[in-house]
């Protein structure tokens, strides 16, 4: 029995690189699709936002001389590429799915609106939200918060390379300790890099809880949905 009926799953584009230095690792893509199929088979309604950092990140592009707006638009297109890769992997695994885009680009994907997204979710399709919010100066974290709130998700699951929220970056600070749970206010007060500030504030204002966990460990997604105590819960 799944703990949640409808989720927004935020995936890291960088994690999609797997063992590669750039782009999409087919093995990691297949693992993600298999894990998501597991919870889809449990009857969970699944919306997904995936980043584009494995291909292009707008903010880092602007630091290298790209116009910020054009850089962010390039980043949005990177998320579309990743979304299409996920869609292809789902189709191969026999999972019905739909790519919705925040920018018009039919026939690559349907133009997003909340009512179409809910219709697809309730029909049992995995819905992949691509192109961020469709506007520059917003990250895919903020896009995830926005879509999670719009589709009235029970929770946002943030799948990352680390197994929760720590007092500092555990990849840089070996003394960092993990929280099993933490409030939005404490995340903001400690300036913890769970998600960007806009995303955290949106979740706080709309009471959308977040569970941060390591998606790169096969089986973890099902464990979270089954109520196992892994990762970190961020709550009011």
KOLNU-34227 format. One record per residue: residue number from 0; residue in one letter; chain; x, z, y of N, C-alpha, C, O in turn. Coordinates in Angstrom, 3 decimals. Atoms other than C-alpha are relative to their C-alpha. Layout:
BEGIN
     n   res   chain         nx         nz         ny        cax        caz        cay         cx         cz         cy         ox         oz         oy
   NUM     A       A          X          Z          Y          X          Z          Y          X          Z          Y          X          Z          Y
...
This chain:
BEGIN
     n   res   chain         nx         nz         ny        cax        caz        cay         cx         cz         cy         ox         oz         oy
     0     X       A      0.860      0.000     -1.195      0.000      0.000      0.000      0.892      0.000      1.240      1.757      0.864      1.384
     1     X       A     -0.836      0.097     -1.207      1.518     -1.066      3.342     -0.424      1.036      1.034     -1.607      1.340      1.187
     2     X       A      0.230     -1.023     -1.023      1.847      1.522      6.096     -0.705     -0.592      1.224     -1.467      0.099      1.901
     3     X       A      0.565      0.652     -1.181      0.836     -1.017      8.783     -0.756     -1.264     -0.410     -0.397     -1.935     -1.379
     4     X       A      0.802      1.194      0.277     -1.761     -3.780      8.843      0.574     -1.232      0.694      0.638     -2.312      0.105
     5     X       A     -0.526      1.135     -0.769     -0.241     -5.979     11.564      1.285      0.417      0.701      1.320      1.440      1.385
     6     X       A     -1.293     -0.350     -0.588      3.386     -5.999     12.686      0.532     -1.144      0.866      0.162     -2.305      0.695
     7     X       A     -0.830      0.994     -0.704      5.624     -7.770     15.185      1.428      0.280     -0.459      1.972      1.353     -0.196
     8     X       A     -1.364     -0.132      0.503      9.011     -8.314     13.545      0.949     -0.732      0.930      0.839     -1.945      1.110
     9     X       A     -1.023      0.594     -0.867     11.923     -8.899     15.938      1.283     -0.150     -0.810      1.838      0.829     -1.310
    10     X       A     -1.215      0.296      0.748     14.879    -10.585     14.262      1.119     -0.416      0.944      0.885     -1.038      1.980
    11     X       A     -1.170      0.361     -0.796     18.380    -11.005     15.621      0.465     -1.406     -0.356      0.652     -1.727     -1.529
    12     X       A     -0.560      1.321      0.244     19.590    -14.563     16.032      1.411      0.099     -0.547      1.802     -0.662     -1.432
    13     X       A     -1.383     -0.170      0.454     23.160    -13.329     15.577      0.078      0.346     -1.486      0.991     -0.097     -2.183
    14     X       A     -0.005     -0.356      1.422     22.285    -11.834     12.186     -0.200     -1.235     -0.876      0.248     -1.270     -2.023
    15     X       A      0.259      1.222      0.762     21.154    -15.301     11.091      1.288     -0.770     -0.302      1.307     -1.654     -1.158
    16     X       A     -1.288      0.644      0.272     24.808    -16.366     11.234      0.568      0.423     -1.346      1.360     -0.304     -1.947
    17     X       A     -0.540     -0.486      1.255     25.508    -14.267      8.152      1.516      0.084      0.046      2.082      0.755      0.910
    18     X       A     -1.465     -0.006      0.078     29.145    -14.859      7.188      0.629     -1.066      0.885      1.853     -1.149      0.982
    19     X       A     -0.533      1.081     -0.830     29.489    -17.815      9.541      0.337      0.491      1.412     -0.053      1.588      1.813
    20     X       A     -0.376     -0.323     -1.373     30.923    -17.825     13.058     -1.027     -0.530      1.008     -1.029     -0.134      2.173
    21     X       A      0.944      0.664     -0.903     28.086    -19.914     14.504     -1.132     -0.594     -0.838     -0.941     -0.945     -2.002
    22     X       A      1.105      0.718      0.648     24.682    -21.331     13.625     -0.740      0.823     -1.037     -0.871      2.039     -0.899
    23     X       A      0.912     -0.611      0.967     22.550    -20.561     10.587      0.633      0.020     -1.387      1.053     -1.011     -1.913
    24     X       A     -0.485     -0.156      1.369     23.727    -19.189      7.252     -1.209     -0.131     -0.933     -2.134      0.678     -0.870
    25     X       A      1.150      0.289      0.863     21.380    -20.612      4.605     -0.310      1.170     -0.942     -1.471      1.421     -1.268
    26     X       A      0.220     -1.156      0.884     21.898    -17.573      2.344     -0.761      1.103      0.731     -1.722      1.655      0.194
    27     X       A      0.685     -1.025     -0.789     20.875    -15.122      5.083     -1.435     -0.431      0.310     -2.359      0.379      0.244
    28     X       A      1.342      0.534     -0.288     17.919    -17.346      6.014     -0.914      0.186     -1.213     -2.064      0.604     -1.079
    29     X       A      0.780     -0.151      1.231     16.752    -17.324      2.390     -0.342      1.452     -0.287     -1.442      1.759     -0.745
    30     X       A      0.252     -1.431      0.199     17.121    -13.531      2.180     -1.099      0.492      0.929     -1.975      1.252      0.517
    31     X       A      1.042     -0.389     -0.953     15.029    -13.087      5.316     -1.376     -0.485     -0.468     -2.347      0.271     -0.470
    32     X       A      1.281      0.576      0.435     12.309    -15.414      4.018     -0.545      0.750     -1.212     -1.745      1.012     -1.293
    33     X       A      0.435     -0.711      1.210     12.215    -13.604      0.643     -0.516      1.394      0.341     -1.523      1.836     -0.212
    34     X       A      0.431     -1.347     -0.397     11.964    -10.161      2.301     -1.359     -0.041      0.704     -2.223      0.803      0.467
    35     X       A      1.255      0.109     -0.745      9.182    -11.305      4.614     -1.138     -0.409     -0.939     -2.271      0.043     -0.778
    36     X       A      1.012      0.372      1.004      7.335    -12.940      1.695     -0.488      1.228     -0.757     -1.677      1.350     -1.052
    37     X       A      0.366     -1.236      0.715      7.412     -9.555     -0.093     -1.087      0.770      0.725     -2.063      1.199      0.110
    38     X       A      1.000     -0.790     -0.729      5.489     -7.815      2.673     -1.248     -0.835      0.303     -2.345     -0.292      0.434
    39     X       A      1.167      0.879     -0.158      3.246    -10.857      3.244     -0.896      0.108     -1.234     -2.122      0.111     -1.126
    40     X       A      0.757     -0.128      1.253      2.220    -10.533     -0.410     -0.712      1.343     -0.102     -1.629      1.501     -0.907
    41     X       A      0.670     -1.303     -0.046      1.262     -6.907      0.357     -1.235     -0.049      0.899     -1.971      0.932      1.000
    42     X       A      1.165      0.152     -0.872     -1.364     -8.253      2.781      0.257      0.320      1.458     -0.683      0.408      2.247
    43     X       A     -0.342     -0.316     -1.389      0.506     -7.439      6.003     -0.094     -1.264      0.858      0.367     -2.332      0.456
    44     X       A      0.027      1.104     -0.971     -0.217     -9.674      9.016      1.300      0.055      0.804      1.648      1.095      1.361
    45     X       A     -1.367      0.001     -0.524      3.163    -10.747     10.399      0.175     -0.992      1.140     -0.031     -2.193      0.969
    46     X       A     -0.466      0.830     -1.102      4.187    -12.054     13.807      1.499      0.194      0.118      1.994      1.305     -0.074
    47     X       A     -1.465     -0.072     -0.052      7.883    -12.847     14.289      0.508     -0.579      1.313      0.036     -1.618      1.775
    48     X       A     -0.795      0.557     -1.106     10.156    -13.294     17.298      1.449      0.063     -0.450      1.918      1.112     -0.891
    49     X       A     -1.418      0.015      0.355     13.733    -14.361     16.602      0.819     -0.417      1.213      0.433     -1.317      1.959
    50     X       A     -0.886      0.330     -1.113     16.571    -14.443     19.114      0.728     -1.313     -0.229      0.515     -1.985     -1.238
    51     X       A     -0.734      1.262      0.098     18.894    -17.379     19.731      1.501      0.166      0.143      2.220     -0.814      0.341
    52     X       A     -1.408     -0.285     -0.267     22.293    -15.670     20.042      0.984     -0.659     -0.937      2.168     -0.761     -0.614
    53     X       A     -0.879      0.713      0.930     23.695    -17.495     17.018      0.295     -1.421      0.462      1.209     -2.072     -0.043
    54     X       A     -0.162      1.366     -0.505     23.359    -20.762     18.963      0.376      0.003      1.477      1.376     -0.600      1.865
    55     X       A     -0.301     -0.059     -1.431     23.243    -20.027     22.690     -0.720      1.189      0.616     -1.897      1.426      0.345
    56     X       A      0.582     -1.142     -0.709     22.654    -16.960     24.840      0.077     -0.292      1.493      1.163     -0.487      2.039
    57     X       A      0.066      0.407     -1.399     21.505    -17.690     28.392      0.862      0.820      0.933      1.536      0.267      1.802
    58     X       A     -0.738     -0.871     -0.914     23.091    -14.661     30.068      1.500     -0.245     -0.107      2.185     -0.325      0.913
    59     X       A     -1.426      0.259      0.152     26.538    -15.286     28.585      0.346     -1.394      0.511      1.453     -1.627      0.997
    60     X       A     -0.225      1.340     -0.538     26.143    -18.956     29.519      0.135      0.017      1.506      0.958     -0.705      2.068
    61     X       A     -0.063     -0.067     -1.471     25.525    -18.037     33.162      1.318      0.609      0.469      1.801      0.307      1.560
    62     X       A     -1.296     -0.598     -0.339     28.721    -15.957     33.120      1.139     -1.012     -0.134      2.242     -0.792      0.365
    63     X       A     -1.008      1.049      0.184     30.586    -19.116     32.127     -0.245     -1.197      0.915      0.367     -2.252      0.750
    64     X       A      0.199      1.048     -0.987     29.241    -21.186     34.996     -1.295     -0.768     -0.086     -1.582     -1.589      0.785
    65     X       A      1.300      0.662      0.082     25.839    -22.366     33.780     -0.952      0.593      1.032     -0.911      1.791      1.313
    66     X       A      1.111     -0.496     -0.819     22.933    -22.112     36.183     -0.844      0.941     -0.854     -1.169      0.603     -1.992
    67     X       A      0.692     -1.015      0.806     21.033    -18.979     35.045     -1.320     -0.518     -0.571     -1.629     -0.285     -1.740
    68     X       A      1.299      0.488      0.477     17.639    -20.685     34.822      0.202     -1.017     -1.116     -0.469     -0.949     -2.146
    69     X       A     -0.253      0.998      1.041     19.011    -23.638     32.861      0.602      0.648     -1.245      0.284      0.266     -2.371
    70     X       A     -0.575     -0.730      1.133     21.063    -21.273     30.701     -1.071      0.693     -0.818     -1.050      0.634     -2.048
    71     X       A      1.091     -0.672      0.706     17.958    -19.248     29.853     -0.889     -1.005     -0.724     -1.377     -0.730     -1.820
    72     X       A      0.804      1.038      0.659     16.054    -22.452     29.080      0.710     -0.506     -1.264      0.064     -0.787     -2.273
    73     X       A     -0.764      0.375      1.191     18.861    -23.446     26.689     -0.149      1.067     -1.084     -0.274      0.752     -2.267
    74     X       A      0.204     -1.095      0.943     18.524    -20.016     25.082     -1.371     -0.055     -0.650     -1.510      0.216     -1.843
    75     X       A      1.356      0.134      0.546     14.780    -20.560     24.675     -0.044     -1.078     -1.079     -0.684     -0.908     -2.116
    76     X       A     -0.028      1.080      0.984     15.455    -23.833     22.872      0.734      0.442     -1.269      0.383      0.022     -2.371
    77     X       A     -0.704     -0.546      1.171     17.914    -21.996     20.591     -0.957      0.805     -0.878     -0.870      0.751     -2.105
    78     X       A      0.967     -0.777      0.790     15.075    -19.666     19.551     -0.966     -0.926     -0.734     -1.442     -0.595     -1.820
    79     X       A      0.882      0.963      0.668     12.939    -22.714     18.740      0.683     -0.546     -1.255      0.045     -0.679     -2.299
    80     X       A     -0.751      0.482      1.161     15.673    -24.059     16.422     -0.047      1.038     -1.121     -0.310      0.695     -2.274
    81     X       A      0.052     -1.062      1.010     15.828    -20.695     14.624     -1.403      0.162     -0.579     -1.563      0.416     -1.773
    82     X       A      1.385     -0.122      0.463     12.029    -20.558     14.432     -0.350     -1.113     -0.989     -1.035     -0.875     -1.984
    83     X       A      0.255      1.117      0.913     11.892    -23.988     12.806      0.721      0.212     -1.332      0.196     -0.129     -2.392
    84     X       A     -0.736     -0.302      1.235     14.564    -22.905     10.304     -0.762      1.022     -0.843     -0.888      0.867     -2.057
    85     X       A      0.807     -1.004      0.710     12.486    -19.825      9.415     -1.254     -0.617     -0.594     -1.608     -0.347     -1.741
    86     X       A      1.217      0.668      0.452      9.351    -21.937      9.156      0.267     -0.827     -1.249     -0.508     -0.793     -2.205
    87     X       A     -0.373      0.823      1.153     11.091    -24.328      6.770      0.250      0.863     -1.234     -0.170      0.521     -2.339
    88     X       A     -0.285     -0.908      1.120     12.322    -21.423      4.621     -1.291      0.607     -0.558     -1.429      0.758     -1.772
    89     X       A      1.287     -0.532      0.461      8.804    -19.938      4.475     -0.763     -1.044     -0.816     -1.301     -0.745     -1.882
    90     X       A      0.711      1.073      0.701      7.295    -23.277      3.475      0.588     -0.202     -1.392     -0.145     -0.369     -2.367
    91     X       A     -0.672      0.155      1.296      9.883    -23.617      0.701     -0.351      1.150     -0.946     -0.392      0.970     -2.164
    92     X       A      0.340     -1.176      0.808      8.937    -20.105     -0.483     -1.500      0.109     -0.279     -1.946      1.047     -0.941
    93     X       A      1.438      0.005      0.243      5.230    -20.954     -0.503     -0.798      0.912      0.917     -1.903      1.334      0.577
    94     X       A      0.683     -0.868     -0.963      4.320    -18.867      2.555     -0.551     -0.847      1.142      0.204     -1.536      1.828
    95     X       A      0.607      0.742     -1.114      1.864    -20.407      5.012      0.485      0.590      1.315      0.557      1.809      1.471
    96     X       A     -0.539     -0.497     -1.265      3.219    -20.188      8.530     -0.324     -0.945      1.139     -0.752     -2.079      0.924
    97     X       A      0.329      0.771     -1.199      2.776    -21.423     12.081      1.037      0.311      1.077      1.335      1.478      1.330
    98     X       A     -0.903     -0.182     -1.139      5.263    -21.958     14.927     -0.800     -0.224      1.279     -1.386     -1.288      1.480
    99     X       A      0.621      0.111     -1.315      3.826    -21.275     18.384      1.104      0.074      1.045      2.013      0.896      0.926
   100     X       A     -1.041      0.050     -1.023      5.906    -22.080     21.449     -0.545      0.438      1.354     -1.698      0.165      1.689
   101     X       A      0.406     -0.454     -1.338      5.796    -20.505     24.915      0.121     -1.121      1.029     -0.327     -0.981      2.167
   102     X       A     -0.122      1.195     -0.847      6.641    -23.921     26.385     -0.618     -1.149     -0.778     -0.434     -1.245     -1.991
   103     X       A      0.620      1.130      0.703      4.681    -27.064     25.580      1.062     -0.910     -0.606      1.929     -1.423      0.102
   104     X       A     -0.907      0.938      0.658      6.576    -29.109     23.007     -0.615     -0.503     -1.309      0.063     -0.624     -2.329
   105     X       A      0.621      0.634      1.158      4.026    -30.537     20.601      0.726     -1.329     -0.260      1.073     -2.012      0.704
   106     X       A      0.512     -0.586      1.254      4.483    -31.670     17.846      0.941      1.003     -0.659      0.744      1.350     -1.824
   107     X       A     -0.932     -0.969      0.596      7.382    -29.219     17.315     -0.724      1.301     -0.322     -0.474      1.914     -1.360
   108     X       A      0.792     -1.204      0.234      4.978    -26.298     17.640     -1.213     -0.023      0.898     -1.257     -0.765      1.880
   109     X       A      1.199     -0.095     -0.844      1.579    -25.413     19.047      0.303      0.864      1.218      1.099      1.799      1.139
   110     X       A     -0.163     -0.793     -1.213      1.414    -24.069     22.592     -0.678      1.353     -0.208     -1.829      1.418     -0.641
   111     X       A      0.482     -1.354      0.276      0.970    -20.290     22.415     -1.209      0.392      0.834     -1.252      0.144      2.039
   112     X       A      0.957     -0.860     -0.695     -2.185    -18.419     23.288     -0.425      1.092     -0.973     -0.401      0.902     -2.189
   113     X       A      0.304     -1.175      0.823     -3.295    -15.026     22.034     -1.066     -0.286     -1.056     -0.927      0.128     -2.206
   114     X       A      1.141      0.176      0.892     -6.542    -16.180     20.466      0.370     -0.882     -1.189     -0.085     -0.641     -2.308
   115     X       A     -0.470      0.845      1.093     -4.876    -18.931     18.424      0.906      0.807     -0.932      0.831      0.676     -2.154
   116     X       A     -0.891     -0.838      0.802     -2.215    -16.443     17.287     -0.801      0.933     -0.915     -0.487      1.061     -2.099
   117     X       A      0.815     -0.918      0.800     -4.863    -13.944     16.118     -0.745     -0.742     -1.107     -0.867     -0.246     -2.227
   118     X       A      0.706      0.817      0.984     -6.803    -16.679     14.350      0.912     -0.319     -1.196      0.502     -0.228     -2.354
   119     X       A     -0.958      0.338      1.059     -3.690    -17.711     12.411      0.392      1.240     -0.809      0.486      1.177     -2.034
   120     X       A     -0.349     -1.239      0.698     -2.720    -14.109     11.584     -1.114      0.422     -0.956     -0.857      0.802     -2.098
   121     X       A      1.128     -0.433      0.819     -6.199    -13.326     10.293     -0.277     -0.953     -1.151     -0.934     -0.589     -2.126
   122     X       A      0.119      0.968      1.088     -6.079    -16.494      8.174      1.131      0.151     -1.018      1.210     -0.608     -1.983
   123     X       A     -1.061     -0.268      0.956     -3.006    -15.083      6.423      1.282     -0.770      0.227      2.141     -0.817     -0.654
   124     X       A     -1.229      0.726     -0.304     -0.350    -17.189      8.132      1.015      0.928      0.674      0.643      1.793      1.467
   125     X       A     -1.060     -0.643     -0.767      3.012    -15.807      9.250      0.154     -0.805      1.288      0.331     -2.022      1.243
   126     X       A     -0.059      0.695     -1.288      3.160    -16.635     12.967      1.351      0.267      0.659      1.742      1.414      0.875
   127     X       A     -1.327     -0.100     -0.615      6.537    -17.354     14.552     -0.137     -0.373      1.472     -0.514     -1.495      1.809
   128     X       A      0.114      0.216     -1.448      6.598    -16.983     18.344      1.359     -0.434      0.540      2.320      0.333      0.486
   129     X       A     -1.295      0.501     -0.453      9.339    -19.139     19.855      0.005     -0.275      1.499     -1.037     -0.286      2.154
   130     X       A     -0.244      0.299     -1.413     10.792    -19.936     23.291     -0.209      1.208      0.905     -0.514      1.055      2.088
   131     X       A      0.070     -1.217     -0.815     10.677    -16.312     24.458     -1.336      0.157      0.700     -2.395     -0.037      0.103
   132     X       A      1.225     -0.103     -0.802      8.183    -15.692     27.246     -0.332     -1.337      0.662     -1.410     -1.508      1.233
   133     X       A      0.161      1.276     -0.698      8.633    -19.253     28.523      0.552      0.029      1.406      0.546     -0.988      2.100
   134     X       A     -0.538     -0.152     -1.352     10.206    -17.904     31.711      1.450      0.482     -0.053      1.817      1.232     -0.958
   135     X       A     -1.382     -0.494     -0.041     13.862    -17.347     32.655      0.041      1.474      0.422     -0.965      2.031      0.861
   136     X       A     -0.256     -1.389     -0.385     15.325    -13.868     33.325     -0.690      1.015     -0.911     -0.719      2.205     -0.596
   137     X       A      0.576     -0.915      0.993     13.506    -12.392     30.300      0.689     -0.232     -1.330      0.962     -1.373     -1.703
   138     X       A     -0.653      0.116      1.305     15.130    -11.656     26.945     -1.044     -0.162     -1.114     -2.245     -0.027     -0.883
   139     X       A      0.932      0.048      1.132     13.639    -12.155     23.495     -0.485      1.405     -0.364     -1.518      1.539     -1.019
   140     X       A      0.517     -1.365      0.167     13.361     -8.330     23.373     -1.300      0.162      0.792     -2.293      0.682      0.284
   141     X       A      1.209     -0.081     -0.830     10.884     -8.544     26.246     -1.086     -0.900     -0.565     -2.262     -0.536     -0.567
   142     X       A      0.962      0.898      0.648      9.231    -11.522     24.551     -0.656      0.670     -1.202     -1.852      0.499     -1.435
   143     X       A      0.533     -0.712      1.166      8.823     -9.379     21.421     -1.016      1.060      0.421     -2.091      1.175     -0.166
   144     X       A      0.924     -1.032     -0.496      7.240     -6.519     23.357     -1.302     -0.632      0.463     -2.391     -0.161      0.133
   145     X       A      1.179      0.699     -0.524      4.888     -8.919     25.110     -0.891     -0.502     -1.129     -2.097     -0.254     -1.129
   146     X       A      0.800      0.547      1.108      3.788    -10.675     21.911     -0.581      1.118     -0.874     -1.721      1.023     -1.331
   147     X       A      0.496     -1.116      0.796      3.495     -7.386     20.012     -1.224      0.649      0.628     -2.183      0.994     -0.061
   148     X       A      1.131     -0.589     -0.722      1.189     -5.988     22.681     -1.190     -0.954     -0.011     -2.327     -0.538     -0.230
   149     X       A      1.093      0.987     -0.049     -0.821     -9.208     22.956     -0.740     -0.115     -1.325     -1.969     -0.195     -1.342
   150     X       A      0.672      0.168      1.298     -1.504     -9.500     19.226     -0.509      1.336     -0.542     -1.040      1.401     -1.650
   151     X       A      0.494     -1.328      0.372     -2.340     -5.765     19.106      0.631      0.478     -1.312     -0.047      0.996     -2.200
   152     X       A     -0.733     -0.445      1.189      0.348     -5.033     16.513     -0.016      1.518     -0.096     -0.097      2.214      0.916
   153     X       A     -0.053     -1.447      0.216      0.463     -1.562     14.973      1.377      0.546      0.333      1.520      1.709      0.708
   154     X       A     -1.381     -0.443     -0.186      4.245     -1.430     15.351      0.880     -1.224      0.244      0.564     -2.333     -0.188
   155     X       A     -1.036      1.021     -0.072      7.273     -3.448     16.370      1.141      0.438     -0.911      1.647      1.553     -0.786
   156     X       A     -1.151     -0.265      0.861      9.962     -3.604     13.700      1.164     -0.814      0.530      1.110     -2.043      0.573
   157     X       A     -1.180      0.691     -0.535     13.353     -4.418     15.166      1.082     -0.014     -1.071      1.739      0.995     -1.324
   158     X       A     -1.007      0.152      1.042     15.615     -5.743     12.429      1.346     -0.357      0.604      1.488     -1.404      1.235
   159     X       A     -1.308      0.205     -0.616     19.264     -5.436     13.458      1.094      0.081     -1.059      0.819      0.083     -2.259
   160     X       A     -1.150     -0.132      0.914     22.754     -5.156     11.951      0.357      1.458     -0.252      1.194      1.751     -1.106
   161     X       A     -0.251     -1.430      0.205     22.736     -1.347     12.230     -1.280      0.662     -0.505     -2.368      0.098     -0.395
   162     X       A      1.125     -0.612      0.715     20.476      1.133     10.455     -0.828      0.954      0.849     -1.499      1.835      0.311
   163     X       A      0.828     -0.833     -0.857     18.858      2.756     13.479      0.584      0.147      1.388      1.475     -0.604      1.784
   164     X       A     -0.458     -0.279     -1.358     19.387      4.161     16.964      1.007      1.151     -0.054      0.761      2.183     -0.678
   165     X       A     -1.080     -0.993     -0.003     22.600      6.105     17.575      0.265      0.505      1.419     -0.195     -0.077      2.401
   166     X       A     -0.375     -0.564     -1.299     23.992      8.271     20.372      0.935     -0.941      0.762      1.019     -0.883      1.989
   167     X       A     -0.870      1.027     -0.590     26.499      5.436     20.987      0.054     -1.156     -0.990     -0.524     -1.069     -2.073
   168     X       A     -0.104      1.152      0.882     27.339      2.056     19.472      0.830      0.373     -1.233      2.034      0.599     -1.107
   169     X       A     -0.739     -0.436      1.191     28.293      2.935     15.855      1.095     -0.981     -0.421      2.012     -0.613     -1.155
   170     X       A     -1.029      0.982      0.328     30.320     -0.287     15.575      1.257      0.216      0.846      2.328     -0.302      0.529
   171     X       A     -1.141     -0.266     -0.883     32.569      0.979     18.401      0.420      1.468      0.003      1.588      1.783      0.228
   172     X       A     -0.270     -1.441     -0.079     32.308      4.781     18.235     -0.295      0.664     -1.344     -1.461      0.853     -1.691
   173     X       A      0.207     -0.599      1.329     32.853      6.404     14.792     -0.654      1.379      0.041     -1.120      1.871     -0.987
   174     X       A      0.624     -1.330     -0.104     31.534      9.744     16.113     -1.492     -0.085      0.336     -2.164      0.942      0.434
   175     X       A      1.417      0.174     -0.352     28.113      8.280     16.975     -0.894      0.548     -1.113     -0.622      0.349     -2.297
   176     X       A      0.937     -0.551      0.984     25.217     10.069     15.272     -1.362     -0.676      0.152     -1.749     -1.100      1.241
   177     X       A      1.260      0.735      0.053     21.890      8.571     14.259     -1.198      0.912      0.253     -1.230      2.056     -0.198
   178     X       A      1.283     -0.678     -0.186     18.434      9.638     15.421     -0.952     -0.444     -1.112     -0.987     -1.625     -1.457
   179     X       A      1.057      0.414      0.928     15.652      9.713     12.816     -1.239     -0.392      0.803     -2.015     -1.254      0.391
   180     X       A      1.058      0.396     -0.930     13.182      9.577     15.709      0.421      0.381      1.408      1.255      1.265      1.602
   181     X       A     -0.347     -0.230     -1.400     13.370      9.520     19.485     -1.153     -0.514      0.868     -1.854     -1.449      0.482
   182     X       A      1.064      0.457     -0.886     10.963      9.158     22.402      0.503     -1.114      0.923      1.705     -1.269      1.140
   183     X       A     -0.348      1.036     -0.981     10.875      6.247     24.835      0.749      0.620      1.178      1.754      0.084      1.643
   184     X       A     -0.603     -0.637     -1.177     11.719      8.647     27.664      1.452      0.382     -0.254      2.299      0.262      0.632
   185     X       A     -1.376     -0.385      0.314     14.827      9.878     25.877      0.905     -1.231     -0.101      2.064     -1.197      0.312
   186     X       A     -0.757      1.260      0.052     15.948      6.310     25.174      0.380     -0.436      1.414      1.513     -0.842      1.672
   187     X       A     -0.239      0.405     -1.391     15.588      5.563     28.894      0.979      0.964      0.688      1.882      0.527      1.400
   188     X       A     -0.861     -1.001     -0.648     17.247      8.831     30.017      1.449     -0.121     -0.467      2.378      0.035      0.325
   189     X       A     -1.355      0.107      0.559     20.235      8.326     27.707      0.588     -1.408      0.172      1.756     -1.646     -0.134
   190     X       A     -0.425      1.387     -0.171     20.412      4.599     28.549      0.505     -0.596     -1.317      1.535     -1.269     -1.355
   191     X       A     -0.375      0.515      1.320     20.549      3.747     24.840     -0.408     -1.466     -0.111     -1.474     -1.860      0.362
   192     X       A      0.220      1.445      0.052     20.769      0.041     24.055     -0.850     -0.387     -1.206     -0.426     -1.177     -2.049
   193     X       A      0.919      0.355      1.083     17.798     -0.136     21.694     -0.521     -1.409      0.245     -0.422     -2.290     -0.608
   194     X       A      0.473      1.289     -0.484     16.248     -3.017     23.611      0.247      0.035      1.501      0.654      1.067      2.036
   195     X       A     -0.226     -0.058     -1.443     16.483     -4.024     27.234     -1.082      0.843      0.678     -2.130      1.129      0.100
   196     X       A      0.840     -0.938     -0.743     14.848     -1.860     29.888     -1.452     -0.474      0.116     -2.381      0.310     -0.081
   197     X       A      1.363      0.541     -0.156     11.841     -4.158     30.480     -0.786      0.147     -1.296     -1.959      0.522     -1.280
   198     X       A      0.669     -0.066      1.297     11.043     -4.246     26.755     -0.417      1.429     -0.336     -1.543      1.661     -0.777
   199     X       A      0.307     -1.404      0.289     11.228     -0.452     26.339     -1.151      0.488      0.881     -2.062      1.164      0.403
   200     X       A      1.062     -0.447     -0.922      9.061      0.138     29.421     -1.357     -0.596     -0.388     -2.379      0.086     -0.305
   201     X       A      1.264      0.617      0.442      6.426     -2.329     28.173     -0.564      0.713     -1.222     -1.762      0.988     -1.289
   202     X       A      0.452     -0.711      1.203      6.281     -0.603     24.775     -0.513      1.393      0.364     -1.534      1.847     -0.153
   203     X       A      0.404     -1.343     -0.436      6.089      2.801     26.475     -1.370     -0.043      0.677     -2.249      0.761      0.368
   204     X       A      1.252      0.079     -0.762      3.295      1.736     28.839     -1.198     -0.363     -0.869     -2.338     -0.050     -0.526
   205     X       A      1.100      0.475      0.849      1.263      0.227     25.979     -0.032      0.668     -1.369     -0.724      0.212     -2.279
   206     X       A      0.008     -0.809      1.234      1.987      2.800     23.244      0.280     -0.822     -1.259     -0.365     -0.633     -2.290
   207     X       A     -0.408      0.767      1.179      3.640      0.303     20.901      1.253      0.645     -0.583      2.326      0.540      0.011
   208     X       A     -1.184     -0.624      0.589      5.965      2.242     18.572      0.982     -1.053     -0.524      0.591     -2.176     -0.844
   209     X       A     -1.053      0.894      0.480      9.266      0.672     17.487      0.714      0.690     -1.156      1.012      1.882     -1.086
   210     X       A     -0.872     -0.498      1.064     11.122      1.117     14.216      1.219     -0.905     -0.053      1.102     -2.110     -0.274
   211     X       A     -1.261      0.738      0.026     14.778      0.069     14.344      0.650      0.229     -1.368      0.837      1.370     -1.789
   212     X       A     -0.576     -0.138      1.343     16.344     -0.654     10.948      0.937     -1.176     -0.281      0.966     -2.156      0.462
   213     X       A     -0.950      1.046      0.375     18.991     -2.756      9.209     -0.703     -1.031     -0.870     -0.997     -0.775     -2.038
   214     X       A      0.692      1.071      0.719     17.329     -6.031      8.198      0.945     -0.727     -0.960      0.496     -1.420     -1.874
   215     X       A     -0.967      0.753      0.803     20.548     -7.351      6.645      0.201      0.595     -1.392      0.847     -0.019     -2.241
   216     X       A     -0.008     -0.591      1.346     20.203     -4.966      3.669     -1.281     -0.448     -0.698     -2.383     -0.055     -0.314
   217     X       A      1.164      0.554      0.701     17.919     -6.794      1.243     -0.852      1.132     -0.576     -0.338      2.040     -1.229
   218     X       A      0.937     -1.015      0.481     14.818     -4.717      0.439     -0.415      1.001      1.054     -1.398      1.719      0.872
   219     X       A      0.312     -0.994     -1.029     14.839     -2.659      3.644     -1.350     -0.232      0.670     -2.047      0.723      1.013
   220     X       A      1.270      0.281     -0.685     11.849     -4.429      5.186     -1.176      0.576     -0.795     -2.074      1.200     -0.230
   221     X       A      1.073     -0.540      0.839      9.620     -3.531      2.249      0.006      1.529      0.021     -1.049      2.162      0.003
   222     X       A     -0.101     -1.465     -0.043     10.937      0.052      2.350     -0.662      0.552      1.262     -1.369      1.558      1.205
   223     X       A      0.613     -0.432     -1.262      9.894      0.375      6.020     -1.524     -0.084     -0.115     -2.234      0.842      0.279
   224     X       A      1.457      0.198      0.122      6.420     -1.012      5.245     -0.620      0.939     -1.027     -1.818      1.217     -0.983
   225     X       A      0.504     -0.933      1.017      6.113      1.342      2.285      0.088      1.450      0.462     -0.323      2.360     -0.258
   226     X       A     -0.046     -1.339     -0.570      6.790      4.349      4.529      1.258      0.783     -0.309      1.318      1.982     -0.037
   227     X       A     -1.252     -0.706      0.281     10.326      5.174      3.365      0.710      0.335      1.308      0.626     -0.408      2.286
   228     X       A     -0.636     -0.514     -1.212     12.366      7.144      5.883      1.364     -0.635      0.208      2.400     -0.009     -0.018
   229     X       A     -1.252      0.658     -0.382     14.964      4.592      6.910     -0.151     -0.470      1.447     -1.263     -0.674      1.933
   230     X       A      0.058      0.430     -1.390     15.863      3.530     10.408     -0.355      1.131      0.947     -0.293      2.309      0.597
   231     X       A      0.357     -0.947     -1.060     14.775      5.211     13.634     -1.347     -0.388      0.593     -1.581     -1.559      0.895
   232     X       A      1.305      0.241     -0.627     11.239      5.557     15.022      0.100      0.352      1.489      0.512      1.456      1.844
   233     X       A      0.076     -0.246     -1.441     10.887      5.214     18.812     -1.487      0.093      0.344     -2.252     -0.826      0.054
   234     X       A      1.435     -0.264     -0.183      7.561      6.672     19.950     -0.230      0.712      1.343      0.727      1.124      1.998
   235     X       A      0.307     -0.691     -1.271      5.744      8.220     22.974      0.492      1.439      0.016      0.308      2.142      1.010
